[in-house]
Amino acid sequence: MYNPYPFHDPKPVNRPELSEKTVASVIGGGSQKVAKAFMTTIAPKVKQEGAIVAFDGYTSTKFDLMVSLLARECDVFGFNVEFVDSAARTFRSGDEIDAIIDPLLIWDKEIDPTLLYGKVYHGGYIGLMEPEKVEAFQKELPALKKPGTLVLVYGYGSLIRELRGLYDIKCWFDITPMNSMLRIRAGEYANLGKKHSGIINRTIRRCYYCDFENAVQLRKELFAENVLDWYFIDNDRANLQMMPFGSFADICAQLVKYPFRAKPCYLEGVWGGSYMKEKRHLPEKMRNAAWVFDFIPMEVSVLVKAGEELLDINYCSFVHKEGVALMSEKCVKKYKGYFPIRFNWDDSYHSTGNMSIQCHSSGEFNVKNYNEFGRQDESYYVVVTGQDAKTFIGFRDDADIPAFFKEIEAADTEHKPCDYMKYVSYEESRPGLQVMLPAGTIHSSGRNQVILEIGSLTIGSYTYKMYDYLRLDFDGKQRPIHTRLGELNVNQERRTSVIHDPQSKDYIVQKPRLDASGDGWKEFILGENPQMYISLRRLEFEKQCRQDTKGEKFHVLTLVDGDHIRIRSAAHPERFFDLDFMEIACVPASMGKYVIENLGKEPVSVHKTCLRDGYENDPA
């Protein structure tokens, strides 16, 4: 649920070694060329016995252009064509779908003023279909197949298990999360059961709690069972890309042998700063770069060079195909196939103010209220600071918390400022400061810094703004806050003395401690806490540092001090990725031993995140 700036970062390109066969099988060069190549491939089957082809895809993909182009190719080949809109033939009415989904969504603005939240629908596409319609579809579709006829079936849910056996050729249309959101915000998508796009925030909420979930789970199933014939990338209507599904699987299998970087998304924000905008050479007309989603699994993609084609692949699609090699079987099982850690930059450098004072919800709360299965923990690592930068965390020891609740309520309802410095504790920010933020911890990143935010797997964004300084949004309206949800979730016991106490279970502002060392390198633990399943570390060295995933844990590395490093496999030095300052790369669990080399002249520091030992035994 976000509003990405339409900037496509060209830098983070991955170049795994691909076979000539795989490269040759990737078809691009324009949608017309793709349609012609597809028809040429299936023409013998269509001519001899006819063929039923199914097009399904991720939310907001467009089937209409490919269907139209294939109809034109049928004219060229002298084939008949039958068009079948599977959604129109199988789904319940819009009112019936509303009756299923709307009760899952929060409509009380006193609880959720932005109408952002709800419960995830886990019924799949089949739960939104009319059983009688499905049965009729199963009986009627085979009768359309005959020699010289191409039957084109298209629509979301057309490849569900109950219908999959009807088709001769099965195709999946994929799209990156960024491009999907840009289409949705442009009004190019209507929710399942809707005839047209609605109020944008409600459309996006419905997507998150229903449409996206259905598409993700179906894609995951199709990939796991290897039942697809063709894989299409639909990021650009005029430039579809196509490959046999086996070629897509091979690209993923080769990519996971390398350290890799994701393609970031950039977002403006009312408190946003200027540092990342300059650092990443973002468009001048961007107001700021409040957030840089460098490696948030549900939001990013991976750029892969395949011959002359540059493939922009949904990161979660890569995870579906290579989850075990990427994360380990133990991790895949524990976190249900999701990549369990997310990374982004929060930039308030030379900004107008602090981020909002906020907290996040626990796993128990998320399960009960949102049908999610994960808690929302976070952490901040300070990388860049300006004058008087602060990181807010926990309550002051002398804070009158009931009075704080009254003040933030008055701020929300009566527009009275809250003297938050009387209540919220803070650390003087400095590069290298690491703070942990288990669910329920009140916190904020203050003005004039850039922090690396590292969080848990919770797929939604359950951020409860408790105070936002009476700030206005870009439309001149006061930003709503989640007073009630914040009060329900904030941990009032996390106060200054507690969070600094090594004997406390809430010891979350920790001092670095040496954990390992070698020839010219040291590894420090910056933060570990039994309430969080991540381990936060820093590697310091001058020339190189040797590491080992041991086939069990992926590592995520960020260059936080220094100019350039190379991350390479120890066994296969040709498998490497180079990082510049403030860039992030993932080392797959299957890589084993690897080396980080300093390509610059000065000593470097690399932030390392991995799963904490024993994470698999944590409560569900």
Helices and strands as residue ranges (DSSP letters): E 13-14, H 20-25, H 31-49, E 51-57, H 64-77, E 80-85, H 86-90, H 94-101, G 102-104, G 125-128, H 131-140, G 141-144, E 149-154, H 161-164, E 169-174, H 177-185, H 200-206, I 207-211, H 212-225, E 230-233, G 237-239, E 241-244, H 245-255, E 265-267, H 275-279, E 291-295, E 301-306, E 309-314, H 315-327, H 329-334, E 342-347, E 357-360, H 363-370, E 378-385, E 390-395, H 401-414, G 420-422, E 424-428, E 434-437, E 443-445, E 449-455, E 463-467, H 483-489, H 496-499, E 513-518, E 521-527, E 534-541, E 544-548, E 555-561, E 564-569, E 576-580, E 584-587, G 589-591, E 593-598, E 604-611, G 615-617
